[in-house]
Amino acid sequence: MLVYPARGKAIADTIAPAAPSAEMAQLLGSTRAGLLTALAQPASNAELAARHFLSPATVSYHLGVLHRAGLVTRSRSGGSVLYRRTPKDP
C-alpha cells in the first residue's frame, strides 16, 4: 500500500471567513469589513484574495484604504507582506 500526503489547500484555507457584524459592514462596507474581520490572524494579500474570492488588486485597494485609516498595519515577512489589525485602544 502506498500512501501520499494530501495535496491542495489546507482544511483551514477552505473554511469560509467569519462574517463581520452588521454595524461594521454598514460603517466600512461589506468588503472592507470582511477583510478586517479576517485579519484576526495576520494574512497576506494573496491569502485574503483567495479566501474572499476577490482579485488581488481589489484586496490591495481595500487594504490600502484600511491602512491609511489606521485600522491595519503591514510588515514584510520573507517575500510577502503581512497585514494585521491595529490593536484597540483601552
C-alpha positions in Angstrom: 0.0 0.0 0.0 1.3 3.4 -0.9 0.2 6.5 1.0 0.7 10.0 -0.3 0.1 13.2 1.6 -3.0 15.2 0.7 -2.4 17.9 -1.9 -4.2 21.2 -2.4 -5.5 23.7 0.0 -5.4 23.0 3.7 -8.7 22.5 5.5 -8.2 25.8 7.3 -7.9 27.6 3.9 -11.3 26.2 2.7 -13.3 27.3 5.7 -15.4 30.4 5.0 -14.2 33.5 6.8 -16.2 34.8 9.7 -19.0 37.3 8.8 -18.4 40.9 10.0 -21.0 42.5 12.3 -23.8 44.4 10.6 -22.7 47.6 12.2 -19.1 47.2 10.9 -20.4 46.4 7.4 -22.6 49.4 7.4 -19.8 51.7 8.5 -16.9 50.3 6.3 -18.8 48.5 3.6 -19.1 44.7 3.4 -15.8 44.1 1.6 -13.6 46.1 3.9 -15.5 44.8 7.0 -15.0 41.2 5.8 -11.2 41.8 5.2 -10.8 43.5 8.6 -12.7 40.6 10.3 -10.5 38.1 8.5 -7.4 39.8 9.9 -8.0 38.3 13.3 -4.8 36.4 12.2 -2.2 38.1 10.1 -2.5 37.4 6.4 -1.1 38.3 3.0 -2.9 40.0 0.2 -2.9 36.7 -1.8 -4.3 34.7 1.2 -7.1 37.2 1.7 -7.9 37.3 -2.1 -8.2 33.5 -2.2 -10.4 33.3 1.0 -12.8 36.1 -0.1 -12.9 35.2 -3.8 -11.6 38.6 -4.8 -8.9 39.7 -7.2 -5.5 40.6 -5.5 -5.9 44.1 -6.9 -9.3 44.6 -5.2 -7.9 43.3 -1.9 -4.8 45.6 -2.2 -7.1 48.6 -2.8 -9.2 47.9 0.2 -6.2 47.1 2.4 -4.7 50.4 1.4 -7.8 52.3 2.5 -7.8 50.4 5.8 -4.1 51.1 6.2 -4.5 54.9 5.6 -7.3 54.9 8.1 -5.0 53.4 10.7 -7.1 50.2 11.0 -4.4 47.8 9.8 -0.6 47.7 9.8 1.7 45.9 7.4 5.1 44.3 7.7 7.3 42.3 5.4 7.7 38.6 6.1 10.1 36.9 3.7 8.8 37.5 0.2 5.3 38.7 1.2 3.7 41.5 3.2 1.5 40.5 6.2 -1.4 42.7 7.2 -2.6 42.9 10.8 -5.4 44.7 12.6 -4.2 47.5 14.8 -4.8 47.0 18.5 -7.8 48.6 20.0 -7.3 51.4 22.4 -8.3 50.6 26.1 
